[in-house]
Amino acid sequence: MTSLNTLQEHLKQITPPNTALQEQAAEREYYLAKPRGSLGRLETLACQLASIQNNSRLRHKHKLMVVCAGDHGVTEEGVSPYAKEVTYQQILNFQKGFGAITVLSRTADVKVQLLDVGVDYDFPALPHLIAKKIAKGTKNLSKGPAMTREEAIQSILTGLEVVLAEPYVDLVAAGEMGIGNTTPSSCISIVYTGLSPEESTGRGSGLSGELVRHKVEIIKRALEINKPDPSDPIDVLAKVGGLEIGAMCGVYLGGAIRKAGVIIDGFIGAAAALLAAKLCPNIKSYLIAGHKSKEKAHSAVLDFLGLKPLLDLDMWLGEGSGAAIAMFIAECACTHFNEMRTMDEAAIKDII
């Protein structure tokens, strides 16, 4: 079986969530001991999770964050204020537990798996790092395709298989580490949302002024040279994407196969979600927007996906940081739904 056949077989396993259970959950919410609708988004999130998990008892104990890492050849064009070596340096920092994503995930009781699909560095064997390197970074997408079609498929399968290998998964998110990765994310967003390069290009990890305008020109050049085909998400990923973005897409698909709530982080995560939704439209009902990033085009991509973010904390770090915080919100949605009493059970007179 080819890698594409394997991916297609996996995609067949993603079925629409159980809408009947969503309706039953809404009925339970109606009778809980509180003014109706008073917990707002927690209530609608609980109903969504009931349909996703196909269970009237919401599961939240097993929370998984897969931090996907890869380097980008386009960094040689000066699209980031940081050198690409920061990618591997941060992974080593995460592995020791001192990065923002590892600290926040630890606080929210989220299991973190670090996944190397494309870092231009030879890591030693590390206890919290899954070594699945496909290539030592992508090629410079402003001069030609970022990767081969086979590498793109392999990146998706790698992220997907990490999730399938977990014994239990209730909530899943994908983080990322890859200097330069807002550039391919902008390219992907332009292909699918119709945004202009100017509208889709933000400051990334700290660019300003003329450097942002330079980044816009690099993105224009990448799209003109590669001409990615919107009807073929693998073509888009191969030509203007990133290995870690493909892996994030795979994490989302794996989460849907496992019937877990899939929480999107920031702009890069949303770009990966665009690819996942094009590969498998059924995944849309599994997606939960963790937060709204300050990155320029993030809101437009979420709107295109039909998603409303749970949080707006003026964050733009990436790594999965916003999704880790949102996982605690999702846990609150589950616990109130599972543990609150109804009006009758609490012997409270209902509203007439």
ABEGO torsion letter per residue (X at the ends): XBAAAAAAAAAAABBBBBAAAAAAAAAAAAABBBBBGAAEAAAAAAAAAAAAAGBABBBAABBBBBBBBBBBAAAAAGABABBAAAAAAAAAAAAAGABAAAAAAAAAGBBBBBBBAABBBBBBBBAABBBABABBEBBBAAAEBABBAAAAAAAAAAAAAAAAABABBABBBBBBBBBGAAAAAAAAAAAAAGBBAAAABBAEAGBBEAAAAAAAAAAAAAAAAAGBBAABAAAAAAAABBAAAAAAAAAAAAAAAAGBBBBBBBAAAAAAAAAAAAABAAAAAABBBABBBABAAAAAAAAAAGBBBABBAGBAAEGGAAAAAAAAAAAAAAAAAAABBBAAAAGBBBBX
